[in-house]
């Protein structure tokens, strides 16, 4: 329609469709120049989520104003959009209707003018584009990315509320905008967050996004070198396959996966003690960064009958007092890292790593599954008392400093090297104590090729069942050994060692008791038996 050069003209557009008359009135402020043409049209349409308009209470029309003939000179204009009763979806409150304007890259909120039951006005506009009407979807704690100005997450006018989200806001990043949000140096915060299909959320560098609610990624997340910190106070869920740079969990109520994720670094509990992260049976793929578990926090690997694997990172830093739990009822491999507490609540069969050292500074809870031993070392390295579980080990190391006696929790088998690297913890028993009456007494079974190194001793029962002539066999210390020189060889030999006072009938004896029992062999059997004791004894 032609717009004349005039002072504050009003132009009415008689538009609609075959059934409905839905005119637009445009009132200009200032003097129009150019003697140009301004076109208007309307179609039936639902507002996109990214418009920030309600998806249940809206006017099902989109109006378009196009400056096609050089209309200028005016300072602003105020359009009034008329609709019919049939255009109202969900019985919207017409006194609360707002108009969102398309900028070419996103949607912005306009200033509301006069509202009637069948019309809504916006005031103080300058450029022309598309317009849609509805109730505001940004109510209570929901805030929608509209991207009307730029890609800056930290610019309030890019959000439907006109303000940047905070930790209590549920964020929706939905289709319908060109500008995709990028988090800058100021960082970001939200409660729940949804990245809709086709949308991209980016972190522009080594910046942070704090999430106190649930994460749902149906689109794309570009992490750069940024950090996403899940730090809510109630249980949180990560939905949708996502690649993180640094993923942090700081939530005592727990964070769980509902999809597989990839992350260069994973940190649990660096800010909040007793944080819990469960993979819930979805695989985590590690990267070139660091796995950090600290401050009495827990990491649970596997769930139900789904066996996941411990993610591989370049560096693992697991603090004493933390817990890694292998939680599947199916078979899992216990990888070679230094653990605090190592538990197996899933009770599935477990395979100890084929190489490397499995360090344990806390409790080792084996569960009820069977254990397969291949080639690794298990090192009980606490500086306090530990229980050594009654399973079969390849190499078993007893280490740590101070009064740190390791007590057997059952019969133990060592097929490789028994390294008693710590001095005896107390005068009455060795570095590894197999039990002293009235406590339960267990037996250390040494495999055919097993040997002992280190400065400590085993106190209690040590048994061997495989012998060859001319071979040294250790019994609880590298210097306590038997070497059979003449057969027949015995089928079994048990040495019982206790550190105790000399008997009354030999008060100047060494304060050690060696009791040797055997089966097999004969009176013709000959051997060399070396026994070890300390100068203090």
C-alpha positions as a printed NumPy array, in Angstrom:
array([[  0.   ,   0.   ,   0.   ],
       [  1.188,   3.504,  -0.811],
       [  2.421,   5.57 ,   2.157],
       [  2.286,   9.311,   1.41 ],
       [  4.726,  11.9  ,   2.672],
       [  2.808,  13.128,   5.679],
       [  2.99 ,  13.902,   9.376],
       [  2.102,  10.877,  11.513],
       [ -0.05 ,   9.063,   8.973],
       [ -1.99 ,   5.868,   9.746],
       [ -2.227,   3.21 ,   7.058],
       [ -4.81 ,   0.421,   7.22 ],
       [ -4.319,  -2.874,   5.381],
       [ -7.474,  -4.816,   4.571],
       [ -6.003,  -8.296,   4.679],
       [ -7.065, -11.739,   5.826],
       [ -8.108, -14.903,   4.046],
       [-11.176, -16.193,   2.2  ],
       [-13.051, -16.675,   5.464],
       [-11.687, -14.074,   7.865],
       [-10.947, -10.369,   7.826],
       [ -7.779,  -9.668,   9.875],
       [ -6.634,  -6.137,   9.003],
       [ -3.447,  -4.415,  10.162],
       [ -3.271,  -0.737,  11.11 ],
       [  0.136,   0.974,  11.089],
       [  0.351,   4.342,  12.892],
       [  3.571,   6.253,  12.148],
       [  5.251,   8.723,  14.52 ],
       [  7.071,  11.599,  12.84 ],
       [  6.882,  12.546,   9.195],
       [  7.047,   9.879,   6.507],
       [  9.088,  10.527,   3.379],
       [  9.855,   8.717,   0.176],
       [  6.313,   8.316,  -1.077],
       [  6.957,   4.58 ,  -0.984],
       [  5.077,   1.344,  -0.547],
       [  4.655,  -0.771,   2.586],
       [  3.176,  -4.219,   2.01 ],
       [  1.278,  -6.351,   4.531],
       [  0.235, -10.023,   4.542],
       [ -0.994, -12.661,   6.979],
       [ -0.975, -16.461,   7.019],
       [ -2.197, -19.125,   9.429],
       [  0.771, -20.259,  11.54 ],
       [  1.795, -21.456,  15.003],
       [  4.605, -19.538,  16.728],
       [  7.889, -21.483,  17.054],
       [  9.137, -22.368,  20.531],
       [ 12.089, -20.038,  20.037],
       [  9.691, -17.098,  19.726],
       [  9.145, -17.276,  23.457],
       [  5.386, -17.474,  22.902],
       [  3.157, -20.07 ,  24.53 ],
       [  2.67 , -23.244,  22.513],
       [ -0.807, -23.752,  23.966],
       [ -2.231, -20.212,  24.178],
       [ -1.596, -18.124,  21.073],
       [ -3.062, -16.463,  17.962],
       [ -2.606, -18.769,  14.996],
       [ -1.493, -16.12 ,  12.51 ],
       [  1.776, -14.653,  11.349],
       [  1.71 , -11.11 ,   9.952],
       [  4.431,  -9.7  ,   7.707],
       [  5.193,  -6.033,   6.919],
       [  7.617,  -5.381,   4.055],
       [  9.044,  -1.989,   3.145],
       [  9.148,  -2.46 ,  -0.626],
       [  9.14 ,   1.147,  -1.78 ],
       [ 11.529,   3.24 ,   0.315],
       [  9.212,   4.435,   3.073],
       [ 11.349,   6.448,   5.521],
       [ 11.597,   9.588,   7.589],
       [  9.435,   8.374,  10.465],
       [ 10.804,   7.967,  13.994],
       [  8.796,   4.851,  14.861],
       [  5.582,   3.062,  14.131],
       [  2.913,   1.191,  16.13 ],
       [  1.107,  -1.671,  14.373],
       [ -2.241,  -3.051,  15.536],
       [ -2.981,  -6.621,  14.483],
       [ -6.616,  -7.717,  14.306],
       [ -7.73 , -11.339,  14.499],
       [-10.954, -13.302,  14.764],
       [-12.243, -15.485,  17.58 ],
       [-11.402, -18.619,  15.619],
       [ -7.71 , -17.57 ,  15.61 ],
       [ -7.5  , -17.957,  19.381],
       [ -5.884, -21.269,  20.337],
       [ -6.246, -22.51 ,  23.909],
       [ -8.426, -19.566,  25.041],
       [ -5.548, -17.131,  25.593],
       [ -5.95 , -14.206,  27.951],
       [ -6.16 , -11.349,  25.422],
       [ -5.267,  -8.845,  28.121],
       [ -1.928, -10.618,  28.505],
       [ -1.035, -11.175,  24.844],
       [  2.381, -10.011,  23.66 ],
       [  3.898,  -9.526,  20.202],
       [  7.26 , -11.012,  19.222],
       [  9.085,  -9.569,  16.214],
       [ 11.5  , -11.479,  13.966],
       [ 14.854,  -9.713,  13.517],
       [ 16.164, -11.876,  10.706],
       [ 18.177, -14.021,  13.134],
       [ 15.862, -14.376,  16.109],
       [ 12.865, -13.026,  17.999],
       [ 12.596,  -9.955,  20.216],
       [  9.886,  -8.79 ,  22.581],
       [  8.013,  -5.632,  21.623],
       [  6.41 ,  -3.067,  23.904],
       [  2.7  ,  -3.779,  24.297],
       [  0.19 ,  -1.092,  23.431],
       [ -3.603,  -1.277,  23.374],
       [ -5.165,  -4.734,  23.729],
       [ -8.766,  -5.706,  22.995],
       [-10.494,  -9.032,  22.762],
       [ -9.71 ,  -9.17 ,  19.003],
       [ -6.592,  -7.031,  18.55 ],
       [ -3.137,  -6.42 ,  19.992],
       [ -0.83 ,  -3.453,  19.456],
       [  2.962,  -3.06 ,  19.622],
       [  4.517,   0.389,  20.029],
       [  7.776,   2.129,  19.236],
       [  9.028,  -0.15 ,  16.42 ],
       [ 11.39 ,   0.817,  13.617],
       [ 12.239,  -2.014,  11.19 ],
       [  9.679,  -4.198,   9.449],
       [  9.514,  -8.029,   9.462],
       [  7.322, -10.875,  10.801],
       [  5.111, -10.673,  13.909],
       [  3.413, -13.326,  16.042],
       [  1.126, -13.065,  19.055],
       [  0.591, -15.249,  22.116],
       [  0.864, -15.449,  25.852],
       [  4.385, -15.254,  27.196],
       [  6.008, -18.71 ,  27.539],
       [  8.657, -17.233,  29.794],
       [  6.791, -17.57 ,  33.043],
       [  7.842, -18.92 ,  36.427],
       [ 11.259, -20.575,  36.029],
       [ 11.3  , -21.203,  32.251],
       [ 13.452, -19.063,  29.974],
       [ 13.711, -19.546,  26.199],
       [ 16.559, -18.572,  23.898],
       [ 15.179, -16.215,  21.246],
       [ 18.504, -15.003,  19.801],
       [ 16.994, -11.769,  18.603],
       [ 20.172,  -9.694,  18.87 ],
       [ 23.26 , -11.93 ,  18.69 ],
       [ 24.758, -15.262,  19.732],
       [ 25.809, -13.991,  23.172],
       [ 24.386, -16.181,  25.99 ],
       [ 25.156, -13.361,  28.438],
       [ 23.041, -10.725,  26.674],
       [ 19.632, -10.493,  28.317],
       [ 17.784,  -9.374,  25.179],
       [ 18.65 , -12.698,  23.542],
       [ 16.33 , -14.386,  26.06 ],
       [ 12.553, -14.214,  26.195],
       [ 12.558, -12.771,  29.713],
       [ 14.995, -10.058,  28.759],
       [ 17.467, -11.327,  31.348],
       [ 20.288, -13.889,  31.409],
       [ 19.409, -17.265,  32.999],
       [ 20.406, -17.981,  36.569],
       [ 20.797, -21.278,  38.446],
       [ 17.052, -21.587,  39.119],
       [ 15.942, -21.041,  35.505],
       [ 14.976, -23.886,  33.162],
       [ 16.525, -23.095,  29.786],
       [ 15.118, -24.1  ,  26.396],
       [ 17.23 , -23.665,  23.258],
       [ 14.76 , -24.453,  20.498],
       [ 14.475, -24.302,  16.727],
       [ 13.188, -21.131,  15.14 ],
       [ 16.259, -18.899,  15.442],
       [ 19.346, -18.332,  13.305],
       [ 21.555, -17.139,  16.152],
       [ 22.842, -20.068,  18.199],
       [ 23.953, -19.318,  21.778],
       [ 27.618, -19.152,  22.756],
       [ 28.76 , -18.935,  26.392],
       [ 31.563, -16.444,  26.88 ],
       [ 33.955, -15.476,  29.643],
       [ 31.166, -14.557,  32.061],
       [ 30.105, -18.208,  32.08 ],
       [ 26.572, -19.505,  32.256],
       [ 24.125, -21.028,  34.724],
       [ 20.786, -22.797,  34.574],
       [ 18.633, -25.467,  36.172],
       [ 17.259, -27.858,  33.515],
       [ 18.534, -27.305,  29.991],
       [ 17.149, -28.593,  26.683],
       [ 19.129, -28.276,  23.443],
       [ 16.535, -28.989,  20.794],
       [ 17.023, -30.893,  17.541],
       [ 18.993, -28.826,  15.039],
       [ 20.24 , -26.344,  17.644],
       [ 23.822, -25.788,  18.794],
       [ 25.031, -24.647,  22.222],
       [ 28.695, -23.643,  22.306],
       [ 31.194, -22.652,  24.981],
       [ 33.548, -20.118,  23.46 ],
       [ 36.698, -21.135,  25.354],
       [ 37.842, -22.212,  28.803],
       [ 34.605, -20.995,  30.376],
       [ 32.061, -22.606,  32.69 ],
       [ 28.422, -23.66 ,  32.537],
       [ 26.801, -24.569,  35.854],
       [ 23.8  , -26.911,  35.644],
       [ 21.719, -27.568,  38.769],
       [ 19.037, -29.653,  37.044],
       [ 18.784, -32.115,  34.161],
       [ 20.636, -31.96 ,  30.847],
       [ 18.841, -32.948,  27.615],
       [ 20.854, -32.74 ,  24.406],
       [ 18.828, -33.45 ,  21.267],
       [ 20.998, -31.19 ,  19.136],
       [ 24.714, -30.356,  19.305],
       [ 26.935, -29.224,  22.158],
       [ 30.308, -27.731,  21.208],
       [ 32.442, -27.741,  24.325],
       [ 35.689, -26.152,  23.102],
       [ 37.839, -26.176,  26.276],
       [ 34.944, -25.319,  28.559],
       [ 33.608, -27.004,  31.681],
       [ 30.091, -28.171,  32.46 ],
       [ 29.604, -28.537,  36.21 ],
       [ 26.582, -30.514,  37.438],
       [ 26.191, -29.086,  40.922],
       [ 22.56 , -29.43 ,  41.946],
       [ 21.207, -30.443,  45.339],
       [ 18.734, -33.054,  44.046],
       [ 19.324, -35.97 ,  41.677],
       [ 20.373, -34.972,  38.142],
       [ 20.292, -36.8  ,  34.799],
       [ 22.374, -36.299,  31.648],
       [ 20.201, -37.149,  28.63 ],
       [ 21.403, -37.34 ,  25.054],
       [ 24.799, -38.375,  23.705],
       [ 27.164, -35.482,  24.42 ],
       [ 30.849, -34.725,  24.036],
       [ 32.251, -32.642,  26.893],
       [ 35.693, -31.154,  27.358],
       [ 35.637, -31.192,  31.163],
       [ 32.67 , -32.774,  32.917],
       [ 32.353, -32.069,  36.638],
       [ 29.992, -33.638,  39.167],
       [ 29.421, -31.944,  42.516],
       [ 26.163, -33.338,  43.868],
       [ 25.625, -35.5  ,  46.956],
       [ 22.205, -36.566,  45.644],
       [ 23.909, -37.992,  42.569],
       [ 24.237, -37.439,  38.839],
       [ 23.448, -40.3  ,  36.454],
       [ 23.755, -40.887,  32.729],
       [ 20.853, -41.71 ,  30.441],
       [ 23.09 , -41.794,  27.355],
       [ 26.721, -42.468,  26.497],
       [ 29.058, -39.475,  26.809],
       [ 32.608, -38.564,  25.85 ],
       [ 34.763, -36.259,  27.932],
       [ 38.441, -35.315,  27.856],
       [ 38.459, -34.891,  31.647],
       [ 36.113, -36.032,  34.419],
       [ 36.114, -34.539,  37.912],
       [ 33.927, -35.785,  40.756],
       [ 33.653, -34.046,  44.123],
       [ 36.173, -31.24 ,  43.768],
       [ 33.698, -28.716,  45.229],
       [ 31.152, -30.888,  47.059],
       [ 32.123, -33.76 ,  49.362],
       [ 30.32 , -37.117,  49.018],
       [ 29.334, -36.425,  45.414],
       [ 28.103, -39.439,  43.418],
       [ 28.339, -40.097,  39.678],
       [ 26.651, -43.172,  38.171],
       [ 27.135, -44.193,  34.558],
       [ 23.885, -46.226,  34.913],
       [ 25.068, -48.688,  32.284],
       [ 26.006, -46.077,  29.648],
       [ 29.618, -45.998,  28.528],
       [ 31.849, -43.018,  29.275],
       [ 34.661, -42.525,  26.766],
       [ 37.618, -40.785,  28.355],
       [ 40.296, -38.688,  26.716],
       [ 43.656, -37.009,  27.044],
       [ 42.819, -35.261,  30.305],
       [ 42.503, -36.31 ,  33.946],
       [ 40.062, -38.376,  35.951],
       [ 39.789, -36.856,  39.435],
       [ 37.822, -38.39 ,  42.304],
       [ 38.074, -36.541,  45.604],
       [ 36.605, -35.715,  48.993],
       [ 34.797, -38.962,  49.912],
       [ 32.977, -39.024,  46.573],
       [ 31.943, -42.097,  44.57 ],
       [ 32.023, -43.239,  40.945],
       [ 29.784, -46.165,  39.999],
       [ 30.689, -48.148,  36.874],
       [ 27.985, -50.348,  35.336],
       [ 24.422, -51.023,  36.407],
       [ 22.168, -54.06 ,  36.523],
       [ 23.202, -56.554,  33.875],
       [ 24.899, -53.858,  31.754],
       [ 28.666, -53.99 ,  32.172],
       [ 30.474, -50.789,  31.271],
       [ 34.222, -50.257,  31.524],
       [ 36.17 , -47.771,  33.579],
       [ 36.936, -44.863,  31.185],
       [ 40.526, -44.421,  30.052],
       [ 42.193, -41.092,  30.817],
       [ 45.817, -40.049,  30.535],
       [ 46.013, -39.355,  34.282],
       [ 43.993, -40.743,  37.191],
       [ 43.936, -38.95 ,  40.552],
       [ 41.804, -40.853,  43.07 ],
       [ 41.961, -39.664,  46.662],
       [ 41.953, -41.885,  49.717],
       [ 38.475, -42.195,  51.199],
       [ 36.731, -42.138,  47.824],
       [ 34.955, -45.141,  46.305],
       [ 34.893, -46.716,  42.866],
       [ 32.1  , -49.263,  42.615],
       [ 31.843, -51.848,  39.862],
       [ 28.077, -52.152,  39.897],
       [ 27.085, -54.663,  37.213],
       [ 25.854, -58.213,  37.748],
       [ 27.649, -59.072,  34.489],
       [ 31.396, -59.58 ,  34.133],
       [ 33.616, -56.503,  34.459],
       [ 37.354, -55.885,  34.416],
       [ 38.882, -54.014,  37.345],
       [ 41.357, -51.688,  35.671],
       [ 44.806, -50.921,  37.031],
       [ 44.556, -47.554,  38.797],
       [ 45.096, -46.412,  42.383],
       [ 41.761, -46.661,  44.187],
       [ 40.576, -45.45 ,  47.567],
       [ 37.796, -47.896,  48.409],
       [ 37.123, -50.502,  45.741],
       [ 33.685, -52.135,  45.898],
       [ 31.708, -54.55 ,  43.751],
       [ 28.052, -54.177,  44.653],
       [ 26.913, -55.665,  41.34 ],
       [ 28.295, -59.047,  42.474],
       [ 29.184, -60.033,  38.922],
       [ 32.311, -61.945,  38.   ],
       [ 35.421, -59.779,  37.951],
       [ 38.723, -59.96 ,  36.084],
       [ 41.729, -58.227,  37.594],
       [ 43.63 , -56.177,  34.993],
       [ 46.088, -58.108,  32.833],
       [ 48.954, -55.736,  33.688],
       [ 49.826, -52.757,  35.829],
       [ 49.07 , -52.131,  39.493],
       [ 45.693, -52.01 ,  41.186],
       [ 46.334, -49.827,  44.22 ],
       [ 43.914, -49.901,  47.154],
       [ 44.262, -47.429,  50.018],
       [ 40.923, -48.246,  51.657],
       [ 38.541, -51.193,  51.801],
       [ 38.277, -53.832,  49.094],
       [ 34.784, -55.317,  48.915],
       [ 34.937, -58.234,  46.512],
       [ 31.248, -59.08 ,  46.219],
       [ 30.027, -62.61 ,  45.53 ],
       [ 31.254, -63.039,  41.945],
       [ 34.19 , -65.165,  40.825],
       [ 37.583, -63.536,  40.224],
       [ 39.877, -64.188,  37.27 ],
       [ 43.561, -63.359,  37.701],
       [ 45.766, -62.667,  34.687],
       [ 48.927, -60.693,  35.337],
       [ 48.54 , -57.526,  37.389],
       [ 49.68 , -56.518,  40.876],
       [ 47.303, -55.638,  43.689],
       [ 48.922, -53.222,  46.136],
       [ 47.28 , -52.632,  49.528],
       [ 48.978, -49.341,  50.309],
       [ 47.162, -47.689,  53.218],
       [ 49.044, -46.256,  56.164],
       [ 46.417, -47.814,  58.439],
       [ 45.124, -51.345,  59.001],
       [ 43.543, -53.019,  55.976],
       [ 41.806, -56.321,  55.361],
       [ 43.291, -58.408,  52.545],
       [ 40.448, -60.209,  50.85 ],
       [ 40.534, -63.959,  50.473],
       [ 40.893, -64.313,  46.707],
       [ 43.602, -65.372,  44.262],
       [ 46.165, -62.749,  43.294],
       [ 48.862, -62.741,  40.662],
       [ 51.242, -60.369,  42.457],
       [ 50.31 , -59.078,  45.908],
       [ 52.087, -56.093,  47.456],
       [ 51.787, -54.994,  51.071],
       [ 52.994, -51.393,  51.39 ],
       [ 52.428, -48.152,  53.237],
       [ 54.198, -46.675,  56.218],
       [ 53.443, -46.536,  59.921],
       [ 51.356, -48.99 ,  61.937],
       [ 49.632, -50.498,  58.97 ],
       [ 49.215, -54.207,  59.568],
       [ 47.259, -55.952,  56.848],
       [ 44.891, -58.627,  58.187],
       [ 43.684, -61.527,  56.083],
       [ 39.943, -61.662,  55.51 ],
       [ 40.024, -65.212,  54.175],
       [ 42.348, -67.759,  52.588],
       [ 44.689, -65.996,  50.152],
       [ 46.44 , -67.436,  47.108],
       [ 49.455, -65.739,  45.473],
       [ 50.661, -67.118,  42.149],
       [ 53.365, -64.549,  41.422],
       [ 55.323, -62.228,  43.688],
       [ 54.392, -61.541,  47.303],
       [ 56.047, -58.2  ,  48.033],
       [ 56.154, -57.455,  51.771],
       [ 57.593, -53.985,  51.279],
       [ 56.702, -52.63 ,  54.733],
       [ 58.388, -53.524,  57.99 ],
       [ 56.325, -55.566,  60.43 ],
       [ 53.656, -53.359,  61.905],
       [ 53.739, -54.735,  65.447],
       [ 56.01 , -56.986,  67.519],
       [ 53.43 , -59.767,  67.749],
       [ 52.639, -60.252,  64.068],
       [ 53.976, -59.657,  60.608],
       [ 53.362, -57.261,  57.78 ],
       [ 50.589, -59.615,  56.641],
       [ 48.781, -61.419,  59.43 ],
       [ 46.806, -64.545,  58.509],
       [ 45.098, -64.55 ,  61.901],
       [ 45.91 , -65.122,  65.545],
       [ 43.674, -66.964,  68.002],
       [ 41.006, -66.018,  69.076],
       [ 40.594, -64.251,  65.685],
       [ 39.838, -66.406,  62.631],
       [ 42.938, -68.094,  61.257],
       [ 43.38 , -68.326,  57.495],
       [ 46.034, -69.797,  55.205],
       [ 48.283, -68.158,  52.64 ],
       [ 48.62 , -70.516,  49.668],
       [ 51.721, -69.922,  47.553],
       [ 51.466, -71.055,  43.916],
       [ 54.008, -73.268,  42.195],
       [ 56.068, -70.31 ,  40.931],
       [ 55.263, -67.867,  43.698],
       [ 58.072, -66.137,  45.546],
       [ 58.481, -63.553,  48.302],
       [ 60.437, -60.302,  48.359],
       [ 60.609, -57.321,  50.709],
       [ 61.496, -56.704,  54.348],
       [ 58.309, -57.862,  56.046],
       [ 56.944, -61.187,  57.254],
       [ 53.756, -63.174,  57.053],
       [ 52.518, -64.397,  60.414],
       [ 50.199, -67.4  ,  60.554],
       [ 49.83 , -70.342,  58.163],
       [ 51.732, -70.463,  54.848],
       [ 51.165, -73.486,  52.598],
       [ 52.791, -74.874,  49.45 ],
       [ 51.801, -77.938,  47.431],
       [ 54.218, -77.928,  44.485],
       [ 57.917, -78.697,  44.803],
       [ 60.929, -79.61 ,  42.686],
       [ 64.384, -80.697,  43.847],
       [ 67.036, -78.007,  44.231],
       [ 64.622, -75.061,  44.239],
       [ 64.216, -72.438,  46.953],
       [ 60.622, -72.003,  48.165],
       [ 59.807, -69.036,  50.385],
       [ 57.435, -69.262,  53.353],
       [ 56.333, -65.788,  54.481],
       [ 59.691, -64.061,  54.083],
       [ 62.325, -63.976,  51.375],
       [ 64.821, -65.532,  53.8  ],
       [ 62.519, -68.166,  55.304],
       [ 62.742, -70.916,  52.719],
       [ 62.949, -74.613,  52.045],
       [ 65.058, -76.378,  49.413],
       [ 64.516, -80.133,  48.967],
       [ 67.744, -81.919,  48.091],
       [ 66.599, -85.572,  48.225],
       [ 63.171, -87.006,  47.444],
       [ 60.569, -88.218,  47.591],
       [ 58.995, -84.766,  47.615],
       [ 56.102, -83.947,  49.926],
       [ 52.641, -83.216,  48.555],
       [ 52.037, -80.351,  50.965],
       [ 54.019, -78.314,  53.508],
       [ 52.557, -75.752,  55.918],
       [ 54.738, -73.429,  57.994],
       [ 53.046, -71.717,  60.9  ],
       [ 54.959, -68.651,  62.071],
       [ 54.221, -66.577,  65.16 ],
       [ 56.255, -63.896,  66.879],
       [ 55.992, -64.595,  70.609],
       [ 58.023, -64.83 ,  73.788],
       [ 60.553, -67.629,  74.246],
       [ 59.21 , -70.723,  76.037],
       [ 59.952, -71.312,  79.699],
       [ 62.141, -74.269,  78.876],
       [ 64.356, -72.136,  76.581],
       [ 64.237, -68.575,  77.815],
       [ 67.134, -67.433,  75.603],
       [ 65.484, -68.64 ,  72.377],
       [ 64.636, -66.346,  69.482],
       [ 61.167, -64.912,  69.96 ],
       [ 59.67 , -66.709,  66.956],
       [ 57.738, -69.935,  66.701],
       [ 57.955, -72.089,  63.557],
       [ 55.618, -75.061,  63.368],
       [ 56.085, -77.215,  60.245],
       [ 53.56 , -79.833,  59.142],
       [ 53.548, -81.839,  55.926],
       [ 51.968, -84.641,  53.994],
       [ 53.827, -86.933,  51.633],
       [ 57.553, -87.48 ,  51.411],
       [ 59.318, -90.079,  53.574],
       [ 62.055, -90.573,  56.111],
       [ 64.494, -90.422,  53.211],
       [ 63.456, -86.887,  52.232],
       [ 66.162, -84.296,  52.856],
       [ 65.919, -80.506,  52.752],
       [ 67.606, -77.266,  53.776],
       [ 65.338, -75.063,  55.919],
       [ 66.402, -71.436,  56.483],
       [ 64.47 , -69.374,  59.014],
       [ 64.416, -65.593,  59.318],
       [ 64.179, -63.456,  62.427],
       [ 64.978, -59.921,  63.52 ],
       [ 67.834, -58.807,  65.735],
       [ 65.267, -57.437,  68.172],
       [ 63.879, -60.957,  68.584]])
